[in-house]
Amino acid sequence: MHLLTFNPVFTFEQLTRPSTSSGICRLVPIQTLPRALSSTTFALATKQSVVKSSGVHLGVMASLFKNNAGFSRLSFVIHIIGNVFLGLLDFTSIVKRFVFGQDAGNPDSTNSEECCTFAAETMSLLQLCPSLRETTNEQFREFHDFTVSCGQPLATVLITNRQTCRKCKKDLTVLENKVHVVVVYHSERGTYLGSRVTKHCKKCKIYEHYGFWTEQGKKHLDSTCLENTYLLSSEDTAFHTSLIRQCSNLLVVGAVSFSTFATSYNRRFGYVKQSGTTELNDSVHSKPAKRMKR
């Protein structure tokens, strides 16, 4: 297993070529690679698939930016394990094959020079886009707080996938004045605010909601409502279905009551009731959140 070490004294040619004596690829921070960075930026700007700098190909990231699926996969890996894979050549090879959809059972499909180039370009990308280093929870918290400040929580938007009326088959209309704020209880993110959007068929007077529909004041559940990611228990409350399954499993297997489960949920996410108020510690948003009712 080859190690990727950092040493700022080597040239770019040496950095991207495995050492014949030690089999080690050496990478340096982006600040010491001005030619590599300028070539990469030029490649992205001109959408060239291959750019050469000092005889070394720098088109890995350029081709990656034109491959939306590949860029999404690289972003996913960084969010899951960070950039630790850049320190080991074998790890870098696996990630590169995953990102570009290469054969998992063929380690020879990526040579060591390509891996070192991929690692160097990934380091450049992380310097250019530091937000990629942020975890999903951090980005979720930031987006949630921003949308709440704008007056319309968008961390979760509950809207039916149905496009046409279930009776007349005409296109449904989104009612912009029928957007309601809902409190969402999530199994991994705790309690936060989202929005519920309604669609309408003017001819049949049918209102389509997330997981159910209403006609003449009567509520009808969709047959697939339990397959949705969330379940609307009321007009302003939604439960993550994973949270409901956790509760039901603990009830069946461990005879855990809902009140005990709610206490555990509130304790897990730092919702502590004091003097009739709810204080929130380390939650997904800065404003006090609803505790789960027992």
C-alpha positions in Angstrom: 0.0 0.0 0.0 1.6 3.3 -1.2 1.4 6.4 1.0 0.7 9.9 -0.3 2.9 12.4 1.6 3.1 16.1 1.5 6.4 17.8 0.6 6.6 21.3 -0.9 10.1 21.0 -2.3 9.3 18.8 -5.3 8.3 20.0 -8.8 4.9 19.3 -10.3 6.5 16.6 -12.6 7.9 14.9 -9.5 4.7 15.3 -7.5 2.5 13.5 -10.1 4.9 10.7 -10.9 5.5 7.8 -8.4 8.9 7.7 -7.0 10.9 4.8 -8.5 12.7 4.2 -5.2 9.9 4.4 -2.7 6.8 4.0 -4.7 5.4 7.1 -2.9 3.4 9.9 -4.6 4.0 13.3 -3.1 1.4 16.1 -3.1 1.7 19.7 -2.0 -0.9 22.3 -1.2 -2.4 24.2 -4.1 -0.5 27.4 -3.2 2.8 25.7 -4.4 1.2 24.7 -7.7 0.4 27.9 -9.5 0.9 26.3 -13.0 -1.3 23.3 -12.0 -4.0 25.6 -10.7 -4.0 27.9 -13.7 -4.1 25.0 -16.1 -7.0 23.4 -14.2 -8.9 26.7 -14.2 -8.2 27.2 -17.9 -9.4 23.6 -18.6 -12.7 24.2 -16.7 -13.2 27.6 -18.3 -12.7 26.3 -21.8 -14.2 22.9 -21.2 -11.1 21.2 -22.6 -10.9 17.5 -21.7 -7.1 17.5 -21.5 -4.7 20.2 -20.5 -1.0 19.7 -20.2 1.4 21.4 -17.8 5.0 20.4 -17.9 4.1 17.3 -19.7 1.6 16.1 -17.2 -2.1 15.7 -18.0 -4.4 17.9 -15.9 -7.8 17.0 -17.5 -9.2 14.8 -14.7 -11.1 17.5 -13.0 -12.0 19.2 -16.2 -13.7 16.0 -17.5 -15.2 15.5 -14.0 -16.9 18.9 -14.2 -18.5 17.9 -17.5 -19.7 14.6 -15.8 -22.4 15.6 -13.4 -22.8 12.1 -12.1 -19.0 11.9 -11.4 -18.9 15.2 -9.6 -21.9 14.2 -7.5 -20.1 11.0 -6.6 -16.9 12.7 -5.6 -18.9 15.2 -3.5 -20.7 12.3 -1.8 -17.4 10.6 -0.9 -16.0 13.8 0.5 -19.1 14.3 2.6 -19.0 10.8 3.9 -15.2 10.2 4.7 -13.6 13.6 4.0 -10.4 13.8 2.1 -8.6 11.0 4.1 -8.5 8.8 1.0 -6.0 11.2 -0.6 -3.3 9.9 1.8 -3.2 6.4 0.4 -2.7 5.5 -3.2 -4.9 2.3 -3.0 -7.7 4.3 -1.4 -7.4 7.0 -4.1 -7.5 4.4 -6.8 -10.7 3.0 -5.4 -12.4 6.4 -5.1 -11.3 7.4 -8.6 -12.8 4.2 -10.1 -16.0 4.8 -8.1 -16.2 8.4 -9.3 -15.7 7.7 -12.9 -17.8 4.5 -12.9 -14.9 2.2 -13.7 -14.7 -1.6 -13.1 -14.5 -2.3 -9.4 -12.9 -5.6 -10.0 -10.1 -4.3 -12.2 -7.6 -2.3 -10.1 -5.3 -2.1 -13.2 -7.8 0.1 -14.9 -6.2 3.1 -13.1 -2.4 3.5 -13.1 -0.5 5.2 -10.2 0.2 8.4 -12.3 -3.5 8.9 -12.9 -4.2 8.4 -9.2 -1.6 11.0 -8.2 -3.0 13.4 -10.7 -6.6 12.7 -9.5 -5.4 13.3 -5.9 -3.7 16.6 -6.8 -6.7 17.8 -8.7 -9.0 16.9 -5.9 -6.9 18.9 -3.5 -7.1 21.8 -5.9 -10.9 21.4 -6.0 -11.2 21.4 -2.2 -9.1 24.7 -2.1 -11.4 26.2 -4.8 -14.6 25.0 -3.2 -14.0 24.8 0.6 -17.8 24.2 1.1 -17.2 20.6 -0.1 -15.5 20.0 3.3 -18.7 20.8 5.2 -20.8 17.9 6.4 -24.3 17.4 5.2 -25.7 18.3 8.6 -23.7 21.6 8.6 -25.1 22.5 5.2 -28.6 21.4 6.2 -28.4 23.7 9.3 -27.2 26.6 7.3 -29.8 26.2 4.6 -32.6 25.7 7.2 -31.7 28.8 9.1 -31.4 30.9 5.9 -34.8 29.9 4.6 -36.4 30.5 8.0 -34.9 34.0 8.0 -36.4 34.5 4.6 -39.8 33.7 6.1 -40.4 30.4 4.2 -38.8 27.3 5.6 -37.6 25.1 2.8 -35.5 22.5 4.6 -38.2 20.0 3.7 -41.0 20.7 1.1 -43.9 18.3 1.3 -45.7 18.3 -2.1 -47.4 15.5 -4.0 -45.8 14.0 -7.0 -49.1 13.7 -8.8 -49.3 16.0 -11.9 -52.8 15.3 -13.1 -56.2 15.1 -11.5 -57.2 11.6 -10.4 -60.7 12.1 -12.0 -60.6 14.4 -15.1 -56.8 13.8 -15.8 -56.2 17.5 -16.4 -53.1 19.2 -15.0 -53.1 20.1 -11.4 -52.4 23.7 -10.3 -50.0 24.6 -7.5 -51.7 26.9 -5.0 -49.1 29.5 -4.1 -51.4 30.9 -1.4 -51.8 27.4 0.1 -48.2 27.0 1.5 -48.2 26.1 5.2 -45.4 25.8 7.7 -45.0 22.4 9.3 -43.0 21.1 12.2 -41.0 18.1 11.1 -39.8 15.4 13.4 -36.7 13.7 11.8 -34.9 10.6 13.0 -31.5 12.0 12.3 -31.9 15.8 12.3 -34.2 16.4 15.1 -37.1 18.9 15.0 -37.1 21.6 12.4 -39.4 23.6 10.2 -40.6 22.8 6.6 -43.4 23.7 4.2 -46.4 21.9 2.9 -47.7 22.8 -0.6 -51.1 22.0 -2.0 -52.2 21.3 -5.6 -55.7 21.8 -6.9 -58.0 20.7 -9.7 -60.4 23.6 -10.2 -62.9 21.6 -12.2 -63.3 18.7 -9.8 -62.5 20.8 -6.7 -60.0 18.2 -5.5 -57.1 19.3 -3.3 -54.0 17.1 -3.5 -51.7 17.1 -0.5 -48.6 15.2 0.4 -49.8 11.6 1.1 -53.5 12.4 1.0 -56.2 14.3 -0.9 -59.4 16.0 0.0 -62.8 16.3 -1.8 -65.9 18.1 -0.4 -64.2 18.4 3.0 -63.4 14.6 3.2 -59.9 13.4 3.6 -58.6 10.4 1.7 -55.2 8.7 2.3 -53.1 7.7 -0.7 -52.6 3.9 -0.8 -48.8 4.5 -0.9 -48.7 7.1 1.9 -46.6 4.8 4.2 -44.0 4.5 1.4 -43.3 8.3 1.5 -40.3 9.7 3.3 -42.6 11.7 5.7 -46.1 11.1 7.1 -48.3 14.1 7.8 -50.1 13.4 11.1 -51.9 16.7 11.0 -51.9 19.9 8.9 -48.9 21.3 10.7 -47.0 18.2 11.8 -45.0 15.7 9.9 -43.0 12.6 11.0 -40.0 11.1 9.3 -41.3 7.5 8.5 -37.9 6.1 9.7 -38.7 7.7 13.1 -42.1 6.0 13.2 -40.5 2.6 12.3 -37.9 3.1 15.1 -40.7 3.7 17.6 -42.8 0.7 16.4 -39.8 -1.6 16.5 -38.9 -0.6 20.1 -42.5 -1.0 21.1 -42.8 -4.5 19.7 -39.3 -5.8 20.6 -38.6 -3.9 23.9 -42.1 -2.8 25.0 -40.9 0.8 25.0 -43.8 3.2 25.5 -44.1 6.2 23.2 -43.6 8.6 26.2 -40.3 6.9 26.9 -39.3 7.1 23.2 -40.3 10.8 23.1 -38.1 11.4 26.2 -35.2 9.6 24.5 -35.7 11.7 21.3 -35.8 15.0 23.2 -32.7 14.0 25.2 -30.8 12.9 22.1 -31.3 16.3 20.3 -30.9 18.4 23.4 -34.4 19.6 23.9 -34.6 20.3 27.6 -37.8 21.6 29.2 -37.2 24.2 31.9 -39.8 26.4 33.6 -42.4 25.7 31.0 -40.1 26.6 28.1 -38.1 24.5 25.6 -34.4 25.2 25.3 -32.5 23.8 22.3 -28.9 22.7 22.5 -27.0 21.9 19.3 -30.1 21.6 17.1 -30.5 22.1 13.4 -31.6 25.7 14.0 -31.1 28.4 16.5 -34.7 29.1 17.4 -36.5 27.0 20.1 -37.9 23.8 18.6 -40.9 21.8 19.5 -40.4 18.9 21.8 -42.0 15.6 20.8 -45.2 15.3 22.7 -45.6 12.3 25.0 
